[in-house]
Amino acid sequence: MDTFRQDLRFAVRMLAKNPGLTAVAVFCIALGIGANTTAFSVVQAVLLRPFPYADPERIVAVHMTNLRKEIDEGSPSYVEFLDLREQSRSFTQMSAYGSRSLVVSGKEEPERALGAAVSASLFPMLGELPALGRNFREDEDRPGAPPVILLGHDLWMRRFDGDPGIVGKTVIVNSTAHTVVGVMKPRFRFPSEHDAWVPLGPLAHAELRSDRGYPVLARLKPGVTLEQAEAEMKTIARRLEQLHPDTNTGWSAMVRSLRDEFADGSIRLVVLTMQGAVVFVLLIACANVANLLLARATARQREVAIRVAFGAGRWRIVRQLLTESVLIGLLGGVLGILCGYWGIRWMEASIPAEDAPPYWIRFVIDGPVLLFTLGVAVLTGILFGLAPALQAARSDLNATLKEGGRGAGGSVRRNRLRSGLVVGEVALSLILLVGASLFVRSFLKLQNASAGFDTARLLTMRIFLPGERYEEPEPKTRRVEDVIRRLEALPGVEAVGVSNTIPLSGGGSGGGLVIDGRPFPRGEEPGIFWTGVTPHFFQAIDVPVLRGRGFTDREGMERSAVALVNETFVKRFFPDAEVLGRRFRVQEETEMGWITIVGVVPDFRADDIGDEEISPSAYLPYPYLATRSTGLTIRTALDPAQATAKVREEIRASDPELPVYQVLTMEQVRQQGFWEFRFFGGMFSVFGGIALFLAAIGVYGVLSYSVSQRVREIGIRVALGAQRGHVLRLIVGQGLSLALTGVAFGLLGAFVVTRVIRSLLYDVSPTDPLSFGVIAFLLTAVAWLASFLPANRALEVDPLEALRNE
């Protein structure tokens, strides 16, 4: 310990003696460690931190699959869930859930809460107990049971002022009195960001076997493996296929772990890509600092030689120098934690509230992240300090002392090592910058991508139709008709379209297509997207009818057996035949009957603009899919945001119980559709910018050191008549040769690495020539500038002064 204290005191003294070099080294390492701290906090939150449930390793997700329909992780219907639960022997518990809009009304304006309908056994299976009251009982999860509700902590505080006596009281939810049986703990918002829960059975018991869409979680019995449970689920699925061929042909089952359920392959790829990128940044920072320490080791050769001459062993020298480098690493780690905190805040600010991660994912600098940062700081210090320490310990004692006051020049081996580090920096920088360029180009492509309609002057929002009075399609249709009439009478409103879907934000429904006169094998019916729309829906989004006609006002508000289809529908199913007048139906919608196609509209995107493929789509009159959650698309003559207050007033005038939510302009909806690309582009641009900065410092540092070692040589060259251009080419050529070698290795590395992120790109090849070419040129230009500065400084040396100093 005495020796360690001596090493530590001497290390502090030496770092304080060279404040400039110490500051640069600490700054470089802090950038690398800060980026790694930010990225690891994401890895920890998404992939490593245990789920906040009881024995989460035994909890699995059960999915339905249909390879013929390319469905590899569908959710069962409620009826299928009951069959699976009844016939399964692999689980102690099995529970289902599904999101529900819950409108809480009372004295204040009605509020739509993101809620969920859950099996009574779900929260006990997760090991979750309410902070107040109790969980649902099994008898409350059956048809006809009295309505009850569990409140989330935030909703309880916001809507009911944290009333401690709320349990047992009645609240109005979806126009029906519900008894509050409990309040959940703070921060519990299963499955994602939900605010309240009601029993599933009373709501879903009457649904069809084909109404799939309820995620299922189950707890494995002791000794049962995931593979055994999946085999049993597949057996039950085959049994259901035989019993119910009309709805279950082609359907099988799949079981996967909770971690794979909430952090699937695409999420893992994103997280690990981020972590890989910051490791590159850290390696570049290490190479940079190693170069700085190699330069300083050359200046300290005589000091080291004297210490060896007085009896210091080689290992003692190495340990002393490693103590200095580890101290730099630790100082960089402290500053890196601050950089990591800023990085986490920036990352959270970049994620829209609508796409916030599930409640159990928290990006924080906690104990494991701090331990990781400490480990990285120590390992980094050893990594960038080992080579300079070993080089210094290997110095020739006699040769170094003979140099006397003139100092020792850098050895060939040391210069090769420093040059190799610069080559590595440039190569890693190019890989990062190419990745950043690909994400930025994806973002720009999306920014300029056509949605298939004019997004300007469009206001969107959703309303929810609660209660028993809106149970049937007819009252929903009449209410929507009244809302449209009121809104279209407002000054500046040109057209109002209402549908289950809002373009670019999803909605609608899907099903198997049956075409009159063109039978498909059972279970192999092609899928289509379909939705119900009001008569002025296409006028609102400014989409013309290309062929045929649109709906009349009467057709659009009744169950008229007519439809419009998009161009993809025509190309897919009627490429060489007339589509107008042909009939189709949706296989799962047994009450729909045959629908006649009366018009064709252009393709436009129903889901976010990042989805590259547009599905065959059919648009039916609104009553065919009159849902409680209804989307409004309003075209205005002025700024859409200015119309929001008046629109709200008219909706409340139509029915004061209707909550209005998700109020956004269509351009905001469009932008939200590719926030991930903006985020990836920004993140990789930051990492790439740091890498470029560090690489430029590396090239500059190597050449500056080289010039300082060649002052006498340059002086002699100038004294003998060497031209300015010749000396410039000599020094700049040295820097460019290092940079071009790094660019060559970087291009090879980028060619391999960018293929990994292929699925994260939009309309850009992972080997995009423009990105590769521009980044290679940029790095070469930066290397030229970094080489020119020390070369230009070398020409300012007075030859006589240089020779006199030597």
C-alpha positions in Angstrom: 0.0 0.0 0.0 2.9 2.4 0.7 4.2 1.7 -2.8 0.7 2.3 -4.2 0.4 5.6 -2.4 3.8 6.6 -3.8 2.7 5.7 -7.3 -0.6 7.6 -6.8 1.1 10.8 -5.4 3.7 10.7 -8.2 0.9 10.2 -10.8 -1.1 13.2 -9.5 2.1 15.3 -9.6 3.0 14.3 -13.1 -0.6 14.9 -14.4 -0.7 18.3 -12.7 2.7 19.1 -14.2 1.2 18.7 -17.7 -2.2 20.2 -17.4 -2.8 20.7 -21.1 -2.1 17.1 -22.0 -4.1 15.8 -19.0 -7.1 18.0 -19.9 -7.1 16.7 -23.5 -6.7 13.1 -22.5 -9.5 13.3 -19.8 -11.8 15.1 -22.3 -11.3 12.5 -25.0 -11.9 9.6 -22.6 -14.9 11.4 -21.0 -16.6 11.6 -24.5 -16.1 7.9 -25.0 -17.1 6.8 -21.5 -20.1 9.2 -21.6 -21.4 7.7 -24.8 -20.9 4.2 -23.3 -22.7 5.2 -20.1 -25.7 6.4 -22.1 -25.8 3.3 -24.3 -25.4 0.9 -21.4 -28.2 2.5 -19.5 -30.4 1.6 -22.4 -29.0 -2.0 -22.6 -29.5 -2.3 -18.8 -33.1 -1.0 -19.0 -34.2 -3.1 -22.0 -32.2 -6.3 -22.0 -30.6 -6.8 -18.5 -32.7 -5.3 -15.7 -35.1 -8.0 -14.3 -38.8 -7.4 -14.9 -40.5 -6.0 -11.8 -42.6 -9.2 -11.4 -42.5 -12.2 -9.1 -40.2 -14.9 -10.6 -40.3 -13.3 -14.1 -38.2 -16.1 -15.6 -41.2 -18.4 -15.3 -43.6 -16.0 -17.1 -44.1 -16.6 -20.9 -46.2 -15.2 -23.7 -48.5 -17.4 -25.8 -49.1 -16.5 -29.4 -51.1 -17.8 -32.3 -49.3 -18.2 -35.6 -50.4 -18.7 -39.2 -47.6 -19.1 -41.7 -50.0 -19.1 -44.7 -51.0 -15.5 -43.7 -47.5 -14.6 -42.7 -48.6 -14.1 -39.0 -45.8 -15.2 -36.7 -46.9 -13.6 -33.4 -50.6 -13.1 -33.4 -52.7 -13.0 -30.3 -55.6 -15.4 -29.6 -59.2 -14.5 -29.5 -60.9 -14.5 -26.1 -62.7 -17.8 -26.9 -59.3 -19.4 -28.0 -57.8 -18.1 -24.8 -60.4 -19.9 -22.7 -59.8 -23.1 -24.7 -56.0 -22.9 -24.2 -56.4 -22.2 -20.5 -58.9 -25.0 -20.0 -56.8 -27.7 -21.9 -53.3 -26.7 -20.9 -51.4 -28.6 -18.2 -48.1 -26.8 -18.5 -49.0 -23.6 -16.6 -50.1 -22.8 -13.1 -51.9 -19.7 -14.4 -52.9 -18.2 -17.8 -54.2 -14.7 -18.3 -55.2 -12.5 -21.1 -55.5 -8.7 -21.5 -56.2 -6.0 -24.1 -56.2 -2.3 -24.3 -59.4 -0.4 -23.8 -60.4 3.3 -23.9 -61.9 4.2 -20.5 -63.7 7.5 -20.3 -63.9 8.8 -16.8 -66.6 11.5 -16.4 -68.1 13.5 -13.6 -68.0 17.1 -12.6 -65.0 17.9 -14.8 -64.7 17.5 -18.5 -64.7 13.8 -19.5 -61.2 12.3 -19.7 -60.2 9.4 -21.9 -57.7 7.2 -20.0 -55.6 4.5 -21.7 -57.0 1.4 -19.9 -56.8 -2.3 -20.2 -59.2 -5.2 -19.7 -57.5 -8.0 -17.9 -58.1 -11.5 -16.5 -58.7 -11.6 -12.8 -55.6 -13.8 -12.4 -53.2 -11.5 -14.3 -52.0 -9.2 -11.5 -51.7 -12.1 -8.9 -49.7 -14.0 -11.5 -47.4 -11.1 -11.9 -47.1 -10.8 -8.1 -48.6 -7.3 -8.1 -50.7 -6.1 -5.2 -52.6 -2.8 -5.1 -51.4 0.0 -2.8 -55.0 0.4 -1.7 -57.8 -2.1 -1.8 -57.5 -5.5 -3.6 -57.2 -7.2 -7.0 -60.2 -8.4 -9.0 -61.9 -11.5 -7.8 -62.7 -14.4 -10.2 -66.4 -13.9 -9.9 -65.9 -10.3 -11.2 -64.3 -11.6 -14.4 -67.5 -13.4 -15.6 -70.3 -12.3 -17.9 -72.9 -10.2 -16.1 -70.7 -9.4 -13.1 -71.2 -5.9 -11.5 -68.7 -3.3 -13.1 -65.6 -2.8 -11.1 -62.3 -0.9 -11.8 -58.7 -0.7 -10.5 -57.3 2.8 -10.8 -53.7 3.6 -11.6 -51.8 5.8 -9.2 -51.4 8.8 -11.6 -55.1 8.8 -12.6 -56.1 8.5 -8.9 -54.0 11.5 -8.0 -54.9 13.5 -11.1 -58.7 12.9 -11.3 -59.6 12.1 -7.6 -57.0 14.2 -5.8 -55.5 11.1 -4.2 -58.6 10.5 -2.1 -57.6 7.7 0.4 -61.2 6.7 0.8 -61.7 6.0 -2.9 -62.0 2.2 -2.5 -65.6 1.2 -2.4 -66.8 4.4 -4.0 -68.5 4.6 -7.4 -67.0 6.4 -10.4 -68.6 6.9 -13.9 -66.5 5.1 -16.5 -67.8 4.8 -20.1 -71.1 6.2 -18.9 -71.5 3.2 -16.4 -71.1 3.3 -12.7 -68.0 1.2 -11.6 -67.0 0.4 -8.1 -63.4 1.1 -7.3 -61.9 -2.0 -5.7 -58.3 -0.7 -5.5 -55.5 1.7 -6.5 -52.3 0.3 -7.9 -48.8 1.2 -6.8 -47.0 4.3 -8.2 -45.2 3.7 -11.5 -47.2 0.4 -12.2 -48.8 0.9 -15.6 -49.1 -2.5 -17.2 -48.8 -3.4 -20.0 -47.2 -0.1 -21.2 -48.5 3.3 -20.0 -52.0 2.3 -18.9 -54.0 4.2 -16.2 -56.8 1.9 -15.2 -58.0 -1.7 -15.5 -61.3 -3.5 -15.7 -62.1 -7.2 -15.8 -61.9 -8.8 -19.3 -64.6 -11.5 -19.1 -67.7 -9.2 -19.0 -66.5 -7.3 -22.1 -65.1 -10.1 -24.3 -67.3 -13.1 -23.5 -69.6 -12.5 -26.5 -66.9 -12.0 -29.1 -66.3 -14.3 -32.0 -63.6 -17.0 -32.2 -62.1 -15.1 -35.1 -61.8 -11.8 -33.1 -58.2 -12.3 -32.3 -56.2 -9.7 -30.5 -55.8 -10.5 -26.8 -52.2 -11.0 -25.7 -51.8 -13.9 -23.3 -49.2 -14.4 -20.5 -48.8 -17.6 -18.5 -46.7 -18.9 -15.6 -44.8 -22.2 -16.2 -45.2 -25.0 -13.7 -42.1 -26.0 -11.9 -40.0 -28.4 -14.0 -41.8 -27.5 -17.3 -39.6 -26.0 -20.0 -40.6 -23.4 -22.5 -40.1 -26.0 -25.3 -42.5 -28.5 -23.5 -45.1 -25.8 -23.1 -44.9 -24.8 -26.8 -45.3 -28.4 -27.9 -48.4 -28.7 -25.8 -49.8 -25.4 -27.2 -49.2 -26.6 -30.7 -51.1 -29.9 -29.9 -54.1 -27.9 -28.6 -54.0 -25.6 -31.7 -54.2 -28.7 -33.9 -57.1 -29.9 -31.9 -58.9 -26.6 -32.3 -58.2 -26.6 -36.0 -60.0 -29.9 -36.3 -62.9 -28.7 -34.2 -63.3 -25.3 -35.8 -62.0 -25.5 -39.4 -63.8 -22.3 -40.5 -61.9 -20.1 -38.1 -58.8 -22.1 -37.1 -57.5 -23.7 -40.3 -53.8 -22.9 -40.6 -53.4 -21.6 -37.1 -50.8 -22.9 -34.7 -49.2 -21.6 -31.4 -45.9 -20.4 -30.2 -44.5 -19.7 -26.7 -41.7 -17.4 -25.9 -40.0 -15.8 -22.8 -41.1 -12.6 -21.3 -37.8 -11.0 -22.3 -38.3 -11.9 -25.9 -41.9 -10.7 -25.8 -41.1 -7.2 -24.7 -37.6 -6.9 -26.3 -37.9 -8.8 -29.6 -35.2 -9.1 -32.3 -35.7 -5.6 -33.8 -35.4 -3.9 -30.4 -32.3 -6.0 -29.6 -30.8 -5.0 -32.9 -31.4 -1.3 -32.2 -30.0 -1.5 -28.7 -26.9 -3.6 -29.6 -26.2 -1.4 -32.6 -26.2 1.6 -30.3 -23.8 -0.1 -27.9 -21.6 -1.2 -30.7 -21.4 2.3 -32.1 -20.3 3.8 -28.7 -17.7 1.0 -28.3 -16.2 2.3 -31.5 -16.2 5.8 -30.1 -14.4 4.6 -27.0 -11.8 2.7 -29.0 -11.1 5.9 -31.0 -10.7 7.9 -27.8 -8.4 5.2 -26.4 -6.3 5.3 -29.6 -6.1 9.1 -29.3 -5.0 9.1 -25.7 -2.5 6.2 -26.3 -0.9 8.4 -29.0 -0.7 11.3 -26.6 1.0 9.1 -24.0 3.4 7.6 -26.5 4.5 11.1 -27.4 5.0 11.9 -23.7 6.7 8.6 -23.1 9.3 9.7 -25.7 9.9 12.9 -23.8 10.2 11.0 -20.5 12.7 8.4 -21.8 15.6 10.0 -20.0 13.6 10.2 -16.8 12.7 6.5 -17.0 16.3 5.6 -17.8 17.6 7.4 -14.7 15.1 5.7 -12.5 16.1 2.3 -14.0 19.7 3.2 -13.4 18.9 3.8 -9.7 17.4 0.4 -9.4 13.8 0.6 -10.4 12.6 -2.6 -12.0 10.8 -2.8 -15.4 7.5 -3.8 -13.7 7.9 -0.9 -11.2 8.1 1.5 -14.2 5.1 -0.1 -16.0 3.0 0.0 -12.8 3.9 3.7 -12.3 2.9 4.7 -15.8 -0.2 2.5 -15.7 -1.2 4.3 -12.5 -1.1 7.6 -14.3 -3.2 6.2 -17.2 -5.8 4.6 -14.9 -6.1 7.9 -13.1 -6.8 9.6 -16.4 -9.4 6.9 -17.1 -11.0 7.5 -13.7 -11.1 11.2 -14.1 -12.6 10.7 -17.6 -15.1 8.3 -16.0 -16.3 10.9 -13.5 -16.8 13.5 -16.3 -18.3 10.7 -18.5 -21.0 10.1 -15.9 -22.1 13.7 -16.3 -21.9 13.4 -20.1 -24.0 10.1 -19.8 -26.6 11.9 -17.8 -26.9 14.6 -20.5 -27.1 11.9 -23.1 -30.0 10.1 -21.3 -31.9 13.4 -21.0 -31.4 14.1 -24.7 -32.5 10.6 -25.6 -35.7 10.8 -23.6 -36.5 14.2 -25.1 -36.1 12.8 -28.6 -38.8 10.1 -28.0 -42.4 11.4 -28.5 -44.8 10.9 -25.6 -47.0 8.7 -27.8 -44.1 6.3 -28.4 -42.8 6.3 -24.8 -41.3 2.9 -23.8 -43.2 0.7 -21.4 -43.4 1.8 -17.7 -40.8 -0.8 -16.6 -38.1 0.6 -18.9 -36.4 3.5 -17.0 -33.2 5.1 -18.4 -31.3 5.9 -15.2 -27.7 5.9 -14.0 -28.2 3.3 -11.3 -25.8 1.0 -9.4 -25.2 -1.4 -12.3 -24.6 1.5 -14.7 -22.1 3.2 -12.3 -20.3 -0.2 -11.8 -20.1 -0.6 -15.6 -18.7 3.0 -15.9 -16.1 2.3 -13.2 -15.1 -0.9 -14.9 -14.9 0.8 -18.3 -12.8 3.7 -16.8 -10.3 1.3 -15.3 -10.2 -1.0 -18.3 -9.8 2.1 -20.6 -7.0 3.4 -18.5 -5.1 0.1 -18.8 -6.0 -0.2 -22.5 -4.6 3.1 -23.6 -1.8 3.1 -21.0 -0.3 -0.3 -21.5 1.4 0.2 -24.9 3.2 3.5 -23.8 4.1 1.9 -20.5 5.6 -1.2 -22.1 7.4 1.0 -24.7 8.9 3.1 -22.0 10.0 0.1 -19.9 11.8 -1.4 -23.0 13.9 1.7 -23.6 17.7 1.1 -24.1 19.3 2.5 -20.9 22.7 3.2 -22.3 21.4 4.7 -25.6 19.0 7.0 -23.8 21.6 8.3 -21.3 24.1 8.9 -24.1 21.6 11.3 -25.7 22.1 13.6 -22.7 20.2 16.8 -22.8 19.3 16.5 -26.5 16.5 14.0 -25.7 15.8 10.8 -27.3 14.2 10.5 -30.6 11.2 8.3 -31.3 12.0 4.7 -32.3 10.8 3.2 -35.5 8.7 0.7 -33.5 7.0 3.5 -31.5 6.4 5.6 -34.7 4.8 2.5 -36.3 2.6 2.0 -33.3 1.4 5.6 -33.3 0.7 5.5 -37.0 -1.2 2.2 -36.6 -3.4 3.8 -34.0 -4.2 6.7 -36.3 -5.1 4.3 -39.1 -7.4 2.5 -36.6 -9.0 5.8 -35.6 -9.7 6.8 -39.2 -11.1 3.3 -40.0 -13.5 3.3 -37.0 -14.5 6.9 -37.7 -15.4 6.0 -41.2 -17.6 3.1 -40.1 -19.5 5.3 -37.7 -19.9 8.2 -40.1 -21.2 5.8 -42.9 -23.7 4.5 -40.4 -24.7 8.1 -39.5 -25.0 9.0 -43.2 -27.3 6.0 -43.9 -29.6 6.9 -41.1 -29.6 10.6 -42.1 -30.4 9.6 -45.7 -33.2 7.4 -44.5 -34.6 10.2 -42.5 -34.4 12.6 -45.5 -36.1 10.1 -47.7 -38.9 9.8 -45.2 -39.1 13.5 -44.8 -39.7 13.9 -48.5 -41.7 10.7 -49.0 -45.2 11.1 -50.2 -48.1 10.0 -47.9 -50.3 9.7 -51.0 -52.3 12.8 -50.0 -51.8 16.4 -49.0 -51.0 16.7 -45.3 -51.2 20.5 -45.2 -54.1 22.1 -43.5 -55.4 18.9 -41.9 -56.4 18.6 -38.3 -56.8 15.1 -36.7 -58.2 13.9 -33.4 -60.1 11.1 -31.9 -63.4 11.0 -29.9 -64.7 8.1 -27.9 -68.4 7.1 -27.8 -68.9 5.6 -24.3 -71.7 3.7 -22.6 -74.5 1.4 -23.5 -76.3 4.0 -25.6 -73.4 3.7 -28.1 -73.4 -0.1 -28.1 -75.0 -0.6 -31.5 -73.7 0.8 -34.8 -76.9 2.9 -35.4 -76.5 5.4 -32.5 -72.7 5.7 -33.3 -73.5 6.6 -36.9 -76.1 9.1 -35.9 -73.8 10.8 -33.4 -71.0 10.9 -35.9 -73.4 12.3 -38.5 -74.3 15.1 -36.1 -70.7 15.9 -35.3 -69.8 16.1 -39.0 -72.8 18.4 -39.7 -71.7 20.8 -36.9 -68.0 20.8 -37.8 -68.6 21.4 -41.6 -70.7 24.4 -40.6 -67.7 26.0 -38.9 -66.1 28.9 -40.8 -62.9 27.8 -42.5 -63.7 24.1 -42.4 -63.8 22.6 -45.9 -64.5 18.9 -45.3 -64.7 16.4 -42.5 -63.9 12.7 -42.8 -64.6 10.2 -40.0 -63.3 6.7 -39.9 -62.0 4.1 -37.5 -58.6 4.9 -39.0 -56.7 8.2 -39.3 -54.3 8.1 -42.2 -50.6 7.6 -41.2 -51.6 6.6 -37.6 -53.2 3.2 -38.1 -56.6 1.8 -37.3 -59.0 -0.1 -39.5 -59.3 -3.8 -39.7 -58.0 -6.8 -41.7 -59.3 -10.1 -42.9 -59.2 -12.8 -45.6 -60.5 -11.7 -49.0 -63.1 -13.8 -50.8 -63.8 -12.7 -54.4 -67.0 -13.7 -56.2 -66.1 -16.2 -58.9 -62.4 -16.6 -57.8 -62.2 -19.1 -55.0 -59.1 -19.5 -52.9 -58.1 -22.7 -51.0 -59.4 -22.7 -47.4 -56.8 -21.0 -45.1 -55.0 -19.4 -48.1 -57.2 -16.4 -48.6 -55.2 -13.3 -49.2 -55.4 -10.6 -46.6 -56.7 -7.1 -47.1 -57.0 -3.9 -45.0 -60.5 -2.6 -44.8 -62.3 0.2 -42.9 -65.5 2.2 -42.8 -65.4 5.9 -43.9 -68.0 8.7 -44.1 -69.0 10.2 -47.5 -66.5 13.2 -47.4 -63.5 11.2 -46.1 -61.6 11.3 -49.4 -62.4 15.0 -49.9 -61.0 15.7 -46.4 -57.7 14.1 -47.3 -57.8 15.5 -50.8 -57.7 12.1 -52.5 -59.5 11.9 -55.9 -61.6 9.0 -57.2 -59.6 7.7 -60.2 -62.3 5.5 -61.7 -65.9 5.0 -61.0 -67.5 7.1 -58.3 -67.4 7.9 -54.6 -70.1 7.4 -52.0 -73.2 9.5 -52.0 -74.1 11.2 -48.7 -76.8 8.6 -48.1 -74.6 5.6 -49.0 -71.8 6.7 -46.8 -74.0 6.8 -43.7 -75.8 3.5 -44.2 -74.8 -0.1 -44.6 -74.9 0.2 -48.4 -73.2 -2.8 -50.1 -70.7 -0.7 -52.0 -66.9 0.0 -51.6 -64.0 1.8 -53.1 -60.6 0.0 -53.4 -57.1 1.3 -53.8 -54.8 0.8 -56.8 -52.8 -2.0 -55.0 -56.0 -3.9 -54.7 -56.6 -3.6 -58.4 -53.0 -4.5 -59.4 -53.0 -7.5 -57.1 -56.4 -9.1 -57.9 -57.6 -7.6 -61.2 -54.5 -6.7 -63.2 -56.1 -7.6 -66.5 -59.8 -7.3 -65.8 -62.3 -4.6 -65.0 -62.7 -4.2 -61.3 -65.8 -1.9 -61.2 -68.9 -4.0 -60.5 -67.0 -7.0 -59.1 -68.0 -8.3 -55.7 -66.0 -9.4 -52.7 -66.5 -10.1 -49.0 -64.3 -10.4 -45.9 -64.1 -14.0 -44.8 -64.3 -13.3 -41.0 -67.2 -10.8 -41.3 -70.0 -13.3 -41.8 -72.7 -10.6 -41.5 -71.1 -8.3 -44.1 -72.3 -10.1 -47.2 -71.2 -9.4 -50.8 -69.8 -5.9 -51.5 -69.8 -4.3 -55.0 -66.8 -2.2 -56.0 -67.9 1.2 -57.3 -64.7 3.2 -57.4 -60.9 3.2 -57.3 -58.8 5.6 -55.3 -55.0 6.2 -55.3 -52.8 4.4 -52.8 -52.1 6.3 -49.6 -50.6 5.2 -46.3 -52.9 4.1 -43.5 -50.0 3.3 -41.2 -47.0 5.4 -40.5 -44.9 6.6 -43.4 -42.0 4.3 -42.4 -43.9 1.2 -43.7 -42.6 0.6 -47.1 -45.5 -1.6 -48.4 -49.1 -0.5 -48.9 -51.7 -3.3 -48.5 -54.6 -4.0 -50.8 -57.3 -1.9 -49.2 -61.1 -1.5 -49.3 -63.2 1.4 -48.0 -66.8 0.7 -47.0 -69.5 3.0 -45.7 -68.9 4.1 -42.1 -71.6 1.9 -40.4 -69.7 -1.3 -41.4 -67.0 -0.4 -38.9 -68.6 2.1 -36.6 -66.4 1.9 -33.5 -66.3 3.6 -30.2 -62.9 5.1 -30.8 -63.4 7.2 -33.9 -60.9 9.3 -35.8 -61.7 12.7 -37.3 -59.8 14.2 -40.2 -60.7 17.9 -40.8 -59.5 20.0 -43.7 -59.4 23.7 -43.0 -58.8 26.8 -45.1 -56.5 28.3 -42.4 -54.0 27.0 -39.9 -55.5 23.8 -38.5 -54.3 24.6 -34.9 -56.4 27.7 -34.9 -59.6 25.6 -35.4 -59.0 23.2 -32.4 -60.9 25.2 -29.8 -64.0 25.7 -32.0 -64.0 22.0 -33.0 -63.9 21.0 -29.3 -66.8 23.3 -28.6 -69.0 21.8 -31.3 -68.2 18.2 -30.2 -69.1 19.0 -26.6 -72.3 20.7 -27.9 -73.2 17.5 -29.7 -72.5 15.3 -26.6 -70.7 16.7 -23.5 -69.8 13.1 -22.6 -67.5 12.7 -25.6 -63.8 13.1 -24.7 -61.5 14.5 -27.4 -57.9 13.3 -27.4 -54.8 12.8 -29.6 -55.3 16.2 -31.2 -52.6 16.7 -33.8 -52.1 18.3 -37.2 -51.6 15.7 -40.0 -48.1 17.0 -40.4 -47.3 16.2 -36.8 -48.8 12.7 -37.3 -46.5 12.3 -40.4 -43.4 13.5 -38.5 -44.2 11.0 -35.6 -44.2 8.2 -38.1 -40.4 8.4 -38.5 -39.1 9.8 -35.3 -36.9 6.7 -34.9 -35.0 7.6 -38.0 -34.5 11.2 -36.8 -33.3 9.8 -33.5 -30.9 7.2 -35.0 -29.6 9.8 -37.5 -29.0 12.3 -34.7 -27.5 9.7 -32.4 -25.1 8.3 -35.0 -24.3 11.8 -36.2 -23.2 12.8 -32.7 -21.1 9.6 -32.4 -19.7 10.1 -35.8 -18.9 13.8 -35.1 -17.1 12.8 -32.0 -15.2 10.1 -33.9 -14.3 12.6 -36.7 -13.1 15.1 -34.1 -10.9 12.6 -32.4 -9.6 11.2 -35.6 -8.6 14.7 -36.7 -6.8 15.3 -33.4 -5.1 11.9 -33.9 -3.7 12.8 -37.3 -2.7 16.3 -36.1 -1.0 14.9 -33.0 1.0 12.3 -34.9 2.2 14.8 -37.5 2.9 17.5 -35.0 5.1 15.1 -33.0 6.7 13.9 -36.2 7.5 17.5 -37.2 8.9 18.3 -33.8 11.3 15.3 -34.2 12.3 16.3 -37.7 13.1 20.0 -37.0 16.8 19.5 -37.8 16.0 17.5 -41.0 13.6 20.1 -42.2 16.1 22.9 -41.4 18.8 21.2 -43.5 16.3 20.6 -46.4 15.4 24.3 -46.4 19.0 25.4 -46.0 19.9 23.3 -49.0 17.2 25.0 -51.1 14.2 22.7 -50.7 11.0 24.5 -52.0 8.1 25.2 -49.8 5.8 22.9 -51.8 8.2 20.0 -51.6 8.3 20.2 -47.8 4.5 20.6 -47.6 4.0 17.5 -49.8 6.5 15.5 -47.7 4.6 16.1 -44.5 1.1 16.3 -45.8 1.8 13.1 -47.8 2.7 11.3 -44.6 -0.7 12.3 -43.0 -2.6 11.5 -46.1 -1.0 8.1 -46.4 -2.2 7.2 -42.9 -5.6 8.6 -43.6 -6.0 6.7 -46.9 -4.9 3.5 -45.3 -7.5 4.0 -42.6 -10.2 4.9 -45.2 -9.4 1.7 -47.1 -9.8 -0.5 -44.0 -12.8 1.5 -42.9 -14.6 1.0 -46.2 -14.1 -2.8 -45.9 -15.4 -2.7 -42.3 -18.3 -0.5 -43.2 -19.3 -2.8 -46.0 -19.6 -5.6 -43.5 -21.1 -3.7 -40.5 -23.8 -1.8 -42.4 -25.4 -5.0 -43.6 -26.3 -5.6 -39.9 -28.5 -2.5 -39.8 -30.2 -3.2 -43.1 -33.6 -3.7 -41.5 -33.3 -0.3 -39.7 -33.0 1.7 -43.0 -35.6 3.1 -45.3 -35.2 3.1 -49.0 -31.4 3.2 -48.7 -29.0 0.4 -49.5 -26.6 -0.6 -46.7 -23.8 -0.2 -49.3 -25.1 3.1 -50.6 -22.3 4.5 -52.9 -23.1 8.1 -52.1 -22.7 7.6 -48.3 -19.5 5.6 -48.7 -18.1 8.1 -51.2 -18.9 11.3 -49.4 -17.7 10.0 -46.0 -14.4 8.7 -47.5 -13.9 12.1 -49.2 -14.8 14.0 -45.9 -12.4 12.0 -43.8 -9.6 12.5 -46.4 -10.3 16.2 -46.5 -10.2 16.5 -42.7 -6.9 14.5 -42.6 -5.4 16.8 -45.2 -6.3 19.8 -43.1 -5.0 18.1 -39.9 -1.8 17.4 -41.9 -1.4 20.9 -43.4 -1.4 22.7 -40.1 1.8 21.1 -38.6 3.4 21.1 -42.1 2.8 24.9 -42.5 4.1 25.4 -39.0 7.3 23.5 -39.9 8.0 25.9 -42.8 8.1 28.8 -40.3 11.2 27.3 -38.6 14.4 29.3 -39.1 17.0 26.8 -40.6 19.9 28.4 -38.8 18.0 28.4 -35.5 17.1 24.8 -36.0 20.7 23.8 -36.7 22.1 25.9 -33.8 19.6 24.2 -31.4 20.8 20.8 -32.6 
